[in-house]
Amino acid sequence: MLKVLLLSDFTSAYSRLLLKGFLRYSMEVGNWRFYRIPLSREDFNDEKAIETVIDIAQRWGADAIMGQLSEVNTERLRSIGIPVILQNYTNRVDGISNITGDYYGTGEMAANYFLRKGYTNFAFYGTSDTIWSREREEGFCTRLAEVGQHAYIYNEESNIRYGSTSDQQALQAWLQQLPHPTALFACDDVFALRITEVCGISNIQVPQDLAVLGVDNDEILCNMSDPPLSSIVLDVKNGGYQAAKLLHSIVKDKQLPQFNIVINPIRIERRKSTEGYSVSDKLVLGALKLIETENNGLISITEILNRLCVSRRVLEKHFRKEVGISIYQYILDYRTSCFAEKLLTSDLPIMDIAFELGYEDYINLTKSFKRIYQMTPTQYRNYYKYGKTTTIINPNNQ
């Protein structure tokens, strides 16, 4: 029997998905027991709370601890002689194993999404209190800087999930000063929902004046929003599964190595909060609408030219000026993203998915896929849908 102490607030979609993956592995191998300790925000770095956790672990005879703590005495935790995995909050914890994330890459994904939609005004809303918000902001702003853009920034002093004490009047004033239209990336869905709520009382139209994108794809929060929130989907469940699998191996081998499990962004769940484009050029806007509404991007360039009554040279010139890449490259990337999304949402064989989406040249599709995702379609599906990999374990990730 393996006994695991679970420390979490258990209220966020992220924590629940992590536990789902963790429990899925435990049910596959069987004979695991859990002791749940719900934590408040104050407990995350409270030394008294940590001593209570250690006391319970020792009295219960826990074999391992997985939880959400920060700024902890790692030597004290390690002294009890059992594996400990901590979910990042304020910072990554040195000297202990971490469940962390590609927060920087999540910010880059958000920036690329808005850039493809033609936006030239950008904003970020988050908190300076957590590493995942700080690094998402960094990834977002760095990617924008690469193309000569910048973002307006508003950071709360603490995570608004744990209270409604943030100065909403100051946030409202900041939002009202943003140029229209602006693409806003929020550090998670709680912050994104706060934005749409404040917009609702500020006569700011979403997405016409302000497009809003969150993180976590918390379906309750996203659909509570008016309009519903677009959100970046993370590979959380698979991360929990891999954490449990690795923890099991460590307990059996009676070793205490340090490791990081990195949870990556997968895709964007598109809803109405980011509907539309910020493109002033009517030719380019017409082309974008045709590409993204005609059967997963399978419209040909010739058909686009005929529908818009324009020459290839003229459209190409306009498209490159507005979007920054050729129309052919845009179509190819969009088709590949549709294929990638279908790999995770369908149980059909990969070749069947390709043909169902109208892709006749599977070899060329695979080449494009590897260029964008750095893995084959089979590896991508195994990695994100089925968890059949150990490559997310990065011992040297700090």
C-alpha positions as a Markdown table, in Angstrom:
| # | Residue | x | y | z |
|---|---|---|---|---|
| 1 | Met | 0.0 | 0.0 | 0.0 |
| 2 | Leu | 1.2 | 3.5 | -0.9 |
| 3 | Lys | 0.1 | 6.4 | 1.2 |
| 4 | Val | 0.1 | 9.9 | -0.3 |
| 5 | Leu | -0.6 | 13.2 | 1.5 |
| 6 | Leu | -2.3 | 15.7 | -0.8 |
| 7 | Leu | -2.0 | 19.4 | 0.0 |
| 8 | Ser | -4.1 | 21.8 | -2.2 |
| 9 | Asp | -6.8 | 24.4 | -2.2 |
| 10 | Phe | -8.9 | 22.0 | -4.3 |
| 11 | Thr | -10.9 | 24.9 | -5.7 |
| 12 | Ser | -9.1 | 25.6 | -9.0 |
| 13 | Ala | -9.7 | 23.8 | -12.2 |
| 14 | Tyr | -5.9 | 23.4 | -12.5 |
| 15 | Ser | -5.6 | 21.6 | -9.1 |
| 16 | Arg | -8.6 | 19.4 | -9.8 |
| 17 | Leu | -7.3 | 18.3 | -13.2 |
| 18 | Leu | -3.9 | 17.6 | -11.7 |
| 19 | Leu | -5.5 | 15.4 | -9.1 |
| 20 | Lys | -7.6 | 13.6 | -11.8 |
| 21 | Gly | -4.4 | 12.6 | -13.6 |
| 22 | Phe | -2.8 | 11.6 | -10.3 |
| 23 | Leu | -5.8 | 9.5 | -9.3 |
| 24 | Arg | -6.0 | 7.9 | -12.8 |
| 25 | Tyr | -2.5 | 6.4 | -12.4 |
| 26 | Ser | -3.3 | 5.3 | -8.8 |
| 27 | Met | -6.4 | 3.4 | -9.9 |
| 28 | Glu | -4.4 | 1.7 | -12.7 |
| 29 | Val | -1.9 | 0.3 | -10.2 |
| 30 | Gly | -4.3 | 0.0 | -7.3 |
| 31 | Asn | -3.8 | -0.1 | -3.5 |
| 32 | Trp | -3.1 | 3.6 | -2.9 |
| 33 | Arg | -4.5 | 5.7 | -0.1 |
| 34 | Phe | -4.8 | 9.4 | 0.3 |
| 35 | Tyr | -5.0 | 11.9 | 3.1 |
| 36 | Arg | -6.4 | 15.3 | 1.9 |
| 37 | Ile | -5.4 | 18.6 | 3.6 |
| 38 | Pro | -7.2 | 21.6 | 2.1 |
| 39 | Leu | -5.0 | 24.7 | 2.2 |
| 40 | Ser | -5.9 | 28.4 | 2.3 |
| 41 | Arg | -3.8 | 31.0 | 0.6 |
| 42 | Glu | -2.1 | 31.8 | 3.9 |
| 43 | Asp | -1.0 | 28.2 | 4.3 |
| 44 | Phe | 1.2 | 28.2 | 1.2 |
| 45 | Asn | 4.2 | 29.7 | 3.0 |
| 46 | Asp | 3.1 | 29.3 | 6.7 |
| 47 | Glu | 5.8 | 27.5 | 8.7 |
| 48 | Lys | 3.2 | 26.4 | 11.3 |
| 49 | Ala | 1.1 | 24.9 | 8.6 |
| 50 | Ile | 4.1 | 23.0 | 7.3 |
| 51 | Glu | 4.9 | 21.6 | 10.7 |
| 52 | Thr | 1.3 | 20.4 | 11.0 |
| 53 | Val | 1.7 | 18.7 | 7.6 |
| 54 | Ile | 4.9 | 17.0 | 8.7 |
| 55 | Asp | 3.3 | 15.9 | 11.9 |
| 56 | Ile | 0.3 | 14.3 | 10.1 |
| 57 | Ala | 2.6 | 12.7 | 7.5 |
| 58 | Gln | 4.6 | 11.1 | 10.3 |
| 59 | Arg | 1.7 | 10.0 | 12.4 |
| 60 | Trp | -0.2 | 8.5 | 9.4 |
| 61 | Gly | 2.9 | 6.9 | 7.9 |
| 62 | Ala | 2.8 | 8.7 | 4.6 |
| 63 | Asp | 5.0 | 7.5 | 1.8 |
| 64 | Ala | 5.0 | 10.7 | -0.2 |
| 65 | Ile | 3.7 | 14.3 | -0.2 |
| 66 | Met | 2.3 | 16.2 | -3.2 |
| 67 | Gly | 1.1 | 19.7 | -2.6 |
| 68 | Gln | 1.0 | 23.5 | -3.2 |
| 69 | Leu | 3.5 | 25.2 | -0.9 |
| 70 | Ser | 6.1 | 28.0 | -1.5 |
| 71 | Glu | 8.9 | 29.7 | 0.4 |
| 72 | Val | 9.2 | 26.6 | 2.5 |
| 73 | Asn | 12.1 | 25.2 | 4.5 |
| 74 | Thr | 13.2 | 22.5 | 2.1 |
| 75 | Glu | 15.7 | 21.0 | 4.5 |
| 76 | Arg | 12.9 | 20.5 | 7.0 |
| 77 | Leu | 10.7 | 18.8 | 4.4 |
| 78 | Arg | 13.5 | 16.6 | 3.1 |
| 79 | Ser | 14.4 | 15.6 | 6.7 |
| 80 | Ile | 11.3 | 13.4 | 7.0 |
| 81 | Gly | 12.8 | 11.0 | 4.4 |
| 82 | Ile | 9.9 | 10.7 | 1.9 |
| 83 | Pro | 9.5 | 12.1 | -1.6 |
| 84 | Val | 7.9 | 15.6 | -1.8 |
| 85 | Ile | 6.6 | 17.2 | -5.0 |
| 86 | Leu | 5.5 | 20.8 | -4.8 |
| 87 | Gln | 3.2 | 22.6 | -7.2 |
| 88 | Asn | 4.6 | 26.0 | -8.1 |
| 89 | Tyr | 3.0 | 29.1 | -6.6 |
| 90 | Thr | 5.2 | 32.1 | -5.6 |
| 91 | Asn | 8.4 | 30.6 | -7.0 |
| 92 | Arg | 9.9 | 27.3 | -7.9 |
| 93 | Val | 11.3 | 25.7 | -4.8 |
| 94 | Asp | 15.0 | 24.9 | -4.9 |
| 95 | Gly | 16.1 | 21.6 | -3.4 |
| 96 | Ile | 12.8 | 19.9 | -3.9 |
| 97 | Ser | 10.9 | 18.3 | -6.8 |
| 98 | Asn | 8.5 | 20.7 | -8.6 |
| 99 | Ile | 5.4 | 20.4 | -10.7 |
| 100 | Thr | 6.0 | 23.4 | -12.9 |
| 101 | Gly | 4.9 | 24.6 | -16.3 |
| 102 | Asp | 6.1 | 26.2 | -19.5 |
| 103 | Tyr | 4.6 | 29.5 | -18.3 |
| 104 | Tyr | 6.9 | 31.5 | -20.7 |
| 105 | Gly | 5.7 | 29.4 | -23.7 |
| 106 | Thr | 2.1 | 30.0 | -22.6 |
| 107 | Gly | 2.7 | 33.7 | -22.9 |
| 108 | Glu | 4.3 | 33.2 | -26.3 |
| 109 | Met | 1.2 | 31.2 | -27.5 |
| 110 | Ala | -1.1 | 34.0 | -26.4 |
| 111 | Ala | 1.0 | 36.6 | -28.3 |
| 112 | Asn | 1.1 | 34.6 | -31.5 |
| 113 | Tyr | -2.6 | 34.0 | -31.3 |
| 114 | Phe | -3.4 | 37.7 | -31.2 |
| 115 | Leu | -0.7 | 38.6 | -33.7 |
| 116 | Arg | -2.3 | 36.3 | -36.2 |
| 117 | Lys | -5.5 | 38.1 | -35.7 |
| 118 | Gly | -3.9 | 41.4 | -36.7 |
| 119 | Tyr | -3.9 | 43.2 | -33.4 |
| 120 | Thr | -1.4 | 46.1 | -32.8 |
| 121 | Asn | -2.5 | 47.0 | -29.3 |
| 122 | Phe | -1.9 | 44.6 | -26.5 |
| 123 | Ala | -2.4 | 44.3 | -22.7 |
| 124 | Phe | -1.6 | 41.9 | -19.9 |
| 125 | Tyr | -3.5 | 41.5 | -16.6 |
| 126 | Gly | -2.0 | 39.4 | -13.8 |
| 127 | Thr | -0.3 | 39.4 | -10.4 |
| 128 | Ser | 3.3 | 39.9 | -9.4 |
| 129 | Asp | 2.7 | 37.4 | -6.5 |
| 130 | Thr | 3.0 | 34.2 | -8.5 |
| 131 | Ile | 5.7 | 32.7 | -10.8 |
| 132 | Trp | 3.2 | 31.5 | -13.3 |
| 133 | Ser | 1.8 | 35.0 | -13.8 |
| 134 | Arg | 5.2 | 36.7 | -14.0 |
| 135 | Glu | 6.6 | 34.2 | -16.5 |
| 136 | Arg | 3.4 | 34.3 | -18.7 |
| 137 | Glu | 3.7 | 38.1 | -18.8 |
| 138 | Glu | 7.4 | 37.7 | -19.7 |
| 139 | Gly | 6.7 | 35.3 | -22.5 |
| 140 | Phe | 3.9 | 37.4 | -23.8 |
| 141 | Cys | 5.9 | 40.7 | -23.8 |
| 142 | Thr | 9.1 | 39.2 | -25.2 |
| 143 | Arg | 7.3 | 37.7 | -28.2 |
| 144 | Leu | 5.6 | 41.0 | -28.8 |
| 145 | Ala | 8.9 | 42.9 | -28.6 |
| 146 | Glu | 10.3 | 40.6 | -31.3 |
| 147 | Val | 7.9 | 42.1 | -33.8 |
| 148 | Gly | 8.3 | 45.7 | -32.5 |
| 149 | Gln | 5.2 | 45.7 | -30.2 |
| 150 | His | 4.7 | 46.3 | -26.5 |
| 151 | Ala | 1.9 | 45.6 | -23.9 |
| 152 | Tyr | 0.1 | 47.7 | -21.4 |
| 153 | Ile | 0.6 | 46.0 | -18.0 |
| 154 | Tyr | -1.6 | 45.9 | -14.9 |
| 155 | Asn | -0.5 | 43.6 | -12.0 |
| 156 | Glu | -2.4 | 43.0 | -8.8 |
| 157 | Glu | -0.3 | 42.6 | -5.6 |
| 158 | Ser | -1.9 | 39.2 | -4.9 |
| 159 | Asn | -4.0 | 36.5 | -6.5 |
| 160 | Ile | -7.5 | 37.7 | -6.7 |
| 161 | Arg | -8.8 | 34.1 | -6.5 |
| 162 | Tyr | -8.4 | 34.3 | -2.7 |
| 163 | Gly | -10.3 | 37.5 | -2.2 |
| 164 | Ser | -12.2 | 40.4 | -3.9 |
| 165 | Thr | -10.1 | 43.2 | -2.3 |
| 166 | Ser | -8.4 | 44.3 | -5.5 |
| 167 | Asp | -9.1 | 48.0 | -6.4 |
| 168 | Gln | -11.7 | 47.5 | -9.1 |
| 169 | Gln | -12.0 | 51.2 | -9.7 |
| 170 | Ala | -8.3 | 51.4 | -10.5 |
| 171 | Leu | -8.6 | 48.4 | -12.8 |
| 172 | Gln | -11.7 | 50.0 | -14.5 |
| 173 | Ala | -9.8 | 53.3 | -15.0 |
| 174 | Trp | -6.9 | 51.4 | -16.6 |
| 175 | Leu | -9.2 | 49.5 | -18.9 |
| 176 | Gln | -10.9 | 52.7 | -20.0 |
| 177 | Gln | -7.5 | 54.2 | -21.0 |
| 178 | Leu | -6.6 | 51.4 | -23.3 |
| 179 | Pro | -6.9 | 52.1 | -27.0 |
| 180 | His | -9.5 | 50.3 | -29.1 |
| 181 | Pro | -9.2 | 47.6 | -30.2 |
| 182 | Thr | -6.8 | 45.9 | -27.7 |
| 183 | Ala | -6.0 | 42.2 | -27.2 |
| 184 | Leu | -5.7 | 41.4 | -23.5 |
| 185 | Phe | -4.0 | 38.3 | -22.1 |
| 186 | Ala | -4.9 | 37.5 | -18.5 |
| 187 | Cys | -2.7 | 35.2 | -16.4 |
| 188 | Asp | -5.5 | 32.8 | -15.8 |
| 189 | Asp | -9.3 | 32.4 | -16.2 |
| 190 | Val | -10.0 | 34.0 | -12.8 |
| 191 | Phe | -8.3 | 37.2 | -13.9 |
| 192 | Ala | -9.8 | 37.0 | -17.4 |
| 193 | Leu | -13.3 | 36.7 | -15.8 |
| 194 | Arg | -12.6 | 39.8 | -13.7 |
| 195 | Ile | -11.8 | 41.7 | -16.9 |
| 196 | Thr | -15.1 | 40.8 | -18.6 |
| 197 | Glu | -17.0 | 41.6 | -15.4 |
| 198 | Val | -15.4 | 45.1 | -15.1 |
| 199 | Cys | -15.9 | 45.7 | -18.9 |
| 200 | Gly | -19.6 | 44.9 | -18.3 |
| 201 | Ile | -20.0 | 47.8 | -16.0 |
| 202 | Ser | -17.6 | 50.1 | -17.9 |
| 203 | Asn | -19.3 | 50.2 | -21.3 |
| 204 | Ile | -16.3 | 48.4 | -22.9 |
| 205 | Gln | -17.4 | 45.9 | -25.5 |
| 206 | Val | -15.8 | 42.4 | -25.6 |
| 207 | Pro | -14.4 | 41.5 | -28.1 |
| 208 | Gln | -15.1 | 44.6 | -30.2 |
| 209 | Asp | -13.1 | 47.0 | -28.0 |
| 210 | Leu | -11.2 | 44.4 | -25.9 |
| 211 | Ala | -10.5 | 40.8 | -26.9 |
| 212 | Val | -9.8 | 38.7 | -23.8 |
| 213 | Leu | -7.9 | 35.4 | -23.5 |
| 214 | Gly | -7.3 | 33.4 | -20.2 |
| 215 | Val | -5.5 | 30.3 | -19.2 |
| 216 | Asp | -6.7 | 26.9 | -17.7 |
| 217 | Asn | -9.9 | 26.5 | -19.7 |
| 218 | Asp | -12.0 | 26.3 | -16.5 |
| 219 | Glu | -15.3 | 25.6 | -18.2 |
| 220 | Ile | -17.4 | 27.0 | -15.3 |
| 221 | Leu | -15.6 | 30.3 | -15.3 |
| 222 | Cys | -15.3 | 30.6 | -19.1 |
| 223 | Asn | -19.0 | 30.0 | -19.6 |
| 224 | Met | -19.9 | 32.2 | -16.7 |
| 225 | Ser | -18.3 | 35.1 | -18.5 |
| 226 | Asp | -20.3 | 37.4 | -20.9 |
| 227 | Pro | -19.2 | 36.8 | -23.5 |
| 228 | Pro | -17.7 | 33.3 | -22.9 |
| 229 | Leu | -13.9 | 33.3 | -22.5 |
| 230 | Ser | -11.4 | 31.9 | -24.9 |
| 231 | Ser | -8.7 | 30.1 | -22.9 |
| 232 | Ile | -5.4 | 28.3 | -23.3 |
| 233 | Val | -5.7 | 24.6 | -22.5 |
| 234 | Leu | -2.8 | 23.1 | -20.5 |
| 235 | Asp | -1.6 | 19.5 | -20.3 |
| 236 | Val | -2.5 | 19.3 | -16.6 |
| 237 | Lys | -4.2 | 15.9 | -16.4 |
| 238 | Asn | -1.2 | 14.2 | -18.1 |
| 239 | Gly | 1.1 | 16.1 | -15.8 |
| 240 | Gly | -0.7 | 14.7 | -12.8 |
| 241 | Tyr | -0.5 | 11.2 | -14.2 |
| 242 | Gln | 3.2 | 11.5 | -14.9 |
| 243 | Ala | 3.8 | 12.8 | -11.4 |
| 244 | Ala | 2.1 | 9.9 | -9.8 |
| 245 | Lys | 3.9 | 7.4 | -12.1 |
| 246 | Leu | 7.3 | 8.9 | -11.2 |
| 247 | Leu | 6.4 | 9.1 | -7.5 |
| 248 | His | 5.5 | 5.4 | -7.5 |
| 249 | Ser | 8.8 | 4.5 | -9.1 |
| 250 | Ile | 10.8 | 6.6 | -6.5 |
| 251 | Val | 9.0 | 5.1 | -3.5 |
| 252 | Lys | 9.6 | 1.6 | -4.8 |
| 253 | Asp | 13.3 | 2.3 | -5.4 |
| 254 | Lys | 13.6 | 4.0 | -2.1 |
| 255 | Gln | 15.4 | 7.0 | -3.6 |
| 256 | Leu | 14.9 | 10.7 | -3.2 |
| 257 | Pro | 16.0 | 12.3 | -6.5 |
| 258 | Gln | 15.0 | 15.8 | -7.5 |
| 259 | Phe | 13.0 | 16.3 | -10.7 |
| 260 | Asn | 10.7 | 18.7 | -12.4 |
| 261 | Ile | 7.5 | 17.8 | -14.2 |
| 262 | Val | 6.8 | 20.5 | -16.8 |
| 263 | Ile | 3.1 | 21.0 | -17.9 |
| 264 | Asn | 2.9 | 22.5 | -21.3 |
| 265 | Pro | 0.2 | 24.6 | -23.1 |
| 266 | Ile | -1.6 | 22.5 | -25.8 |
| 267 | Arg | -4.0 | 24.7 | -27.7 |
| 268 | Ile | -6.5 | 27.5 | -27.4 |
| 269 | Glu | -10.2 | 26.8 | -26.8 |
| 270 | Arg | -11.8 | 29.6 | -28.9 |
| 271 | Arg | -14.9 | 31.2 | -27.5 |
| 272 | Lys | -16.6 | 34.6 | -28.2 |
| 273 | Ser | -14.3 | 36.8 | -26.1 |
| 274 | Thr | -11.7 | 36.7 | -28.9 |
| 275 | Glu | -14.0 | 36.4 | -31.9 |
| 276 | Gly | -13.1 | 38.5 | -34.9 |
| 277 | Tyr | -9.9 | 40.2 | -36.1 |
| 278 | Ser | -8.2 | 43.6 | -35.7 |
| 279 | Val | -7.4 | 44.2 | -39.4 |
| 280 | Ser | -8.1 | 47.5 | -41.1 |
| 281 | Asp | -7.3 | 46.2 | -44.6 |
| 282 | Lys | -10.6 | 44.9 | -46.0 |
| 283 | Leu | -8.8 | 42.5 | -48.5 |
| 284 | Val | -6.8 | 40.8 | -45.7 |
| 285 | Leu | -9.9 | 40.7 | -43.4 |
| 286 | Gly | -11.9 | 39.0 | -46.2 |
| 287 | Ala | -9.1 | 36.5 | -46.8 |
| 288 | Leu | -8.8 | 35.7 | -43.0 |
| 289 | Lys | -12.5 | 35.1 | -42.7 |
| 290 | Leu | -12.6 | 32.8 | -45.7 |
| 291 | Ile | -9.6 | 30.8 | -44.4 |
| 292 | Glu | -10.9 | 30.3 | -40.9 |
| 293 | Thr | -14.6 | 29.6 | -41.8 |
| 294 | Glu | -14.2 | 27.4 | -44.9 |
| 295 | Asn | -13.8 | 23.8 | -43.8 |
| 296 | Asn | -10.8 | 23.9 | -41.5 |
| 297 | Gly | -8.8 | 26.2 | -43.8 |
| 298 | Leu | -9.1 | 23.9 | -46.8 |
| 299 | Ile | -10.0 | 26.7 | -49.2 |
| 300 | Ser | -7.5 | 27.2 | -51.9 |
| 301 | Ile | -5.6 | 30.4 | -52.6 |
| 302 | Thr | -7.2 | 30.4 | -56.1 |
| 303 | Glu | -10.7 | 30.3 | -54.7 |
| 304 | Ile | -9.8 | 33.1 | -52.2 |
| 305 | Leu | -8.6 | 35.3 | -55.1 |
| 306 | Asn | -11.8 | 34.5 | -57.1 |
| 307 | Arg | -14.1 | 35.3 | -54.2 |
| 308 | Leu | -12.3 | 38.6 | -53.4 |
| 309 | Cys | -11.8 | 39.5 | -57.1 |
| 310 | Val | -8.1 | 40.3 | -56.7 |
| 311 | Ser | -4.8 | 39.2 | -58.1 |
| 312 | Arg | -2.4 | 37.0 | -56.2 |
| 313 | Arg | 0.3 | 39.7 | -56.3 |
| 314 | Val | -2.0 | 42.4 | -54.8 |
| 315 | Leu | -3.4 | 40.1 | -52.1 |
| 316 | Glu | 0.1 | 38.8 | -51.2 |
| 317 | Lys | 1.4 | 42.4 | -50.8 |
| 318 | His | -1.5 | 43.4 | -48.5 |
| 319 | Phe | -1.4 | 40.1 | -46.5 |
| 320 | Arg | 2.3 | 40.3 | -45.8 |
| 321 | Lys | 2.0 | 43.9 | -44.7 |
| 322 | Glu | -0.8 | 43.2 | -42.2 |
| 323 | Val | 0.0 | 39.7 | -41.0 |
| 324 | Gly | 3.8 | 39.5 | -41.6 |
| 325 | Ile | 3.8 | 36.1 | -43.5 |
| 326 | Ser | 2.6 | 34.9 | -46.8 |
| 327 | Ile | -1.0 | 33.8 | -47.3 |
| 328 | Tyr | 0.2 | 30.3 | -48.2 |
| 329 | Gln | 2.2 | 30.0 | -44.9 |
| 330 | Tyr | -0.8 | 31.3 | -42.9 |
| 331 | Ile | -3.1 | 28.7 | -44.5 |
| 332 | Leu | -0.6 | 25.9 | -43.9 |
| 333 | Asp | -0.2 | 26.9 | -40.2 |
| 334 | Tyr | -3.9 | 27.2 | -39.7 |
| 335 | Arg | -4.7 | 23.8 | -41.3 |
| 336 | Thr | -2.0 | 22.2 | -39.1 |
| 337 | Ser | -3.5 | 23.8 | -35.9 |
| 338 | Cys | -6.9 | 22.4 | -36.9 |
| 339 | Phe | -5.4 | 18.9 | -37.4 |
| 340 | Ala | -3.5 | 19.2 | -34.0 |
| 341 | Glu | -6.7 | 20.1 | -32.2 |
| 342 | Lys | -8.6 | 17.1 | -33.8 |
| 343 | Leu | -5.8 | 14.7 | -32.7 |
| 344 | Leu | -6.7 | 15.5 | -29.1 |
| 345 | Thr | -10.5 | 15.7 | -29.3 |
| 346 | Ser | -11.1 | 12.6 | -31.6 |
| 347 | Asp | -10.5 | 8.9 | -31.1 |
| 348 | Leu | -10.3 | 8.2 | -34.8 |
| 349 | Pro | -7.0 | 6.9 | -36.3 |
| 350 | Ile | -4.6 | 9.7 | -37.3 |
| 351 | Met | -4.9 | 9.0 | -41.0 |
| 352 | Asp | -8.7 | 8.9 | -40.8 |
| 353 | Ile | -8.6 | 12.4 | -39.1 |
| 354 | Ala | -6.4 | 13.7 | -41.9 |
| 355 | Phe | -8.7 | 12.4 | -44.6 |
| 356 | Glu | -11.8 | 13.6 | -42.7 |
| 357 | Leu | -10.4 | 17.1 | -42.6 |
| 358 | Gly | -9.7 | 16.9 | -46.4 |
| 359 | Tyr | -5.9 | 16.5 | -46.3 |
| 360 | Glu | -4.9 | 14.4 | -49.2 |
| 361 | Asp | -1.1 | 15.1 | -48.9 |
| 362 | Tyr | -0.4 | 13.4 | -45.5 |
| 363 | Ile | 3.4 | 13.5 | -46.0 |
| 364 | Asn | 3.4 | 17.3 | -46.5 |
| 365 | Leu | 1.0 | 17.7 | -43.5 |
| 366 | Thr | 3.4 | 15.7 | -41.3 |
| 367 | Lys | 6.3 | 17.8 | -42.4 |
| 368 | Ser | 4.4 | 21.0 | -41.5 |
| 369 | Phe | 3.3 | 19.4 | -38.2 |
| 370 | Lys | 6.9 | 18.6 | -37.2 |
| 371 | Arg | 8.1 | 22.1 | -38.1 |
| 372 | Ile | 5.5 | 23.7 | -35.8 |
| 373 | Tyr | 5.3 | 21.2 | -33.0 |
| 374 | Gln | 8.8 | 19.6 | -33.1 |
| 375 | Met | 7.2 | 16.1 | -33.1 |
| 376 | Thr | 5.2 | 13.8 | -35.3 |
| 377 | Pro | 1.4 | 13.6 | -35.1 |
| 378 | Thr | 1.7 | 10.2 | -33.4 |
| 379 | Gln | 4.1 | 11.5 | -30.8 |
| 380 | Tyr | 1.9 | 14.6 | -30.3 |
| 381 | Arg | -1.2 | 12.5 | -29.6 |
| 382 | Asn | 0.6 | 10.0 | -27.4 |
| 383 | Tyr | 2.2 | 12.9 | -25.4 |
| 384 | Tyr | -0.9 | 15.0 | -24.9 |
| 385 | Lys | -3.8 | 12.7 | -25.1 |
| 386 | Tyr | -2.6 | 9.4 | -23.7 |
| 387 | Gly | 0.4 | 10.4 | -21.6 |
| 388 | Lys | 2.6 | 7.7 | -23.2 |
| 389 | Thr | 5.9 | 9.4 | -22.6 |
| 390 | Thr | 8.5 | 10.4 | -19.9 |
| 391 | Thr | 10.0 | 13.3 | -21.8 |
| 392 | Ile | 8.1 | 15.9 | -19.8 |
| 393 | Ile | 10.4 | 15.1 | -16.9 |
| 394 | Asn | 13.2 | 17.7 | -17.0 |
| 395 | Pro | 15.7 | 17.1 | -14.1 |
| 396 | Asn | 17.7 | 20.3 | -15.0 |
| 397 | Asn | 14.7 | 22.6 | -15.4 |
| 398 | Gln | 15.0 | 25.4 | -12.8 |
